[in-house]
Amino acid sequence: PPPLPAQGSLLYLDALHAAFPRALAPRRTALLSWAPGHPRAPAGWPLPTLYCTPVEAGTLPSRAAALRVQLLLALQERALHVLEAGLASELHDALAALHAGWPELAQDLALGRLSPQPGLPEAVRGRLQALLVPSAARAAELRAECARGPEGIVQRLWPQLEVVVVGTAHGAEQLYCDALRRADCKGLPLYCPFYRAAGALLGVNLWPEEPAPRFLLCPDWAFYEFLPCPAKEEPQTVLLDELWEGREYGLVLTAQPGEYRCRAGEVLRVAGFHKQCPVVEPVRRESQALSVRGESIPEDRFCQSLCRAVGMWPGARLVDYVCVESALLGTSSGAGAPHYEVFVELRGLRDLSEGQRYKLDQCLQEDFPIYKSFRFKGSIGPLRLHLVGAGAFARLREALGTPLPMPRVLREEKLLQLIQSTVIS
């Protein structure tokens, strides 16, 4: 993909430097990002000397191999100031690989070696291994810190780290951001610098130290129109200077002159204004909604109900999930009324009782009266909850072969078949 517009990256670098003055030091930023076959431009591409991780490491055919190689090169540099990831899920999965494989990583650090692994061509391995320097002291530090557990491990491994930068921190990536803040990245700010939709860069976050990302829409980057929410019978679009603070709007976009005008499928909330330009917060994607009888439950609100149910399962922490409308399963979903099938990855629990599984259906009935009404009439059948194995979603992202965020409401049979193959109960 082409690099970010220069204006966007320069605004990012300026905001980053203003909040964290040491962030632009040469070779003090590590990048964890997978773009198979072609490099993905990092946020700070106008200053390539920022990065200690080579571009080639992110283009390997295997996602797991790319993240492990980049992690090893990052671990070599103890004095990092910035840890950058294309997606929050990439950083989460790289750190999960650290927790699972730190003895091997420590050995590689001690020997200055890059171990052979699937998806790492031998010629590429030789070139990347030349960048490693044996360090028994750094390897010993890695062993000691990993033995202490995951909480705050990013800050402990890189004591001079000032900020964690993630390319996407909302929508499907929000769960991973929350998990990182609670454990591995505890005590560090997570900064999401850019807002993209329909393949175009639309806004920049000028407030790196604030926990909730909000984005200044830049008028020159696209032609924006907005549909007020909730939609009226004959909706009329409004322009940038007609927005009201606190209201929600559907985004209509013409990204470049000559391109088609389209609904981007994004709902934004106007959080305020900065020098007369609107500052927005992404709320949800319009296409990510569950509906088997016209009830239309938005994915973001479904996630809230799911998190509430997980809170009733002692010791459980939600890693990720996807939802499927039963019609996509065909005859394998049974002969009952249409219903939701939900696949979840948990930590802290290996199985759920039927009573625990029912808690999610109960939460949905409490949170959505229309769902409760359909359930009472029998028009919608009881929700079915499936547990998938540890690391299932990381393997699913690898199998998809794309660095893009994965949708939470599945519409494709290929994705469904992949996730069904990981079910453990």
Disulfide bonds with the S-S distance in Angstrom:
none
